[in-house]
Amino acid sequence: MATVKRLTFAEVRQRHGRTWEILDFYGGWVAYRRNPWSTTAARFGVSNLLGADDLDDLARQLDEQATAESRRKSRYPPLPPDDA
């Protein structure tokens, strides 16, 4: 029987902690963005707040958010800087 490696808080925080604040919340986990996206980004699946019962589920959601952010950025790339 294979054992499934469960993620640790340190692993999740190392991977997503620059973008997300991750908290133990009454027996579950909550993550909120350090720099929130506008509500118009929601149509690309981008959220500012996530919740999960365990770290593995939260990490999966955070990975999905990284994909959604990439999707959003590719649709609307940043404007080039002004050459002033």
N, C-alpha and C positions, 0 to 999 in steps of 0.2 A: 504494500500500500504506500503510495507516494504522499509525502507531506507537502502541504502548500505553505510556502514562506509568506508570512504575514508582514506587511510593512510596519516599520516603526515610525513614531512621530518624527524622529530626527531625519529619517529618509524622506518622508513627505515634505517636511519643512525645508530640507536642503534642495529638493527639486522645485518646489513651488513658493518658497518663503519670500522671495524677492517681490513677487507679484501679489501674494495673498497673505493675510494674517490668518493663522490657523489656531483655533481654540478648542479645548475640551469643554463640552457644553452639556451638563447634566446627563452624563453617560453616553453622549453621542459626540459628534464633531461638527463644527461650524467653520466656514472660511468666508472671509469677505475681502474684497479687493482693496489694496492699499490706495490705488488711484482708480476710482470708479469710471466705468464707461457710461456714455449717454444712453438713455432709454431707447434711442433709435437703433442701437446695436443689437437689441434683443431679437430682431428679425433674423439675425445671423446665428442665434443661439448663444449669444454672449450674456452672461449673468454677472451680477455684482455680489451675490450672496448664495452660498451653497450650504447644504446640511446633509449629514449622513449618520447612520448608526455606527459605522466602523471606519477605520482609517483606509482600508482597502477600497471601500466604496467612494470615500471622499477623494482619494488619489485618482480613481477612475474618472470621476467628475471633473477634477482639475485638469487631467489630460485632455478630456473632451473640450474643456474651455480653451485650452491652448490651440486646439484644432479650430474651434470656432473663431478665435481671434485671428488666426492666419487667414481663414476664409474671409473675414471682414476686411482685413488689411489688403488682401489681394483684390477685392472688389473696388475698394476705395483707397488706393495707395496715397501716402502722404504727399502733399504739394511740395515742389522743389523750393528750396530757400530763395528768397529775393536776392538778387545781385545788386545791392545798393551801393 
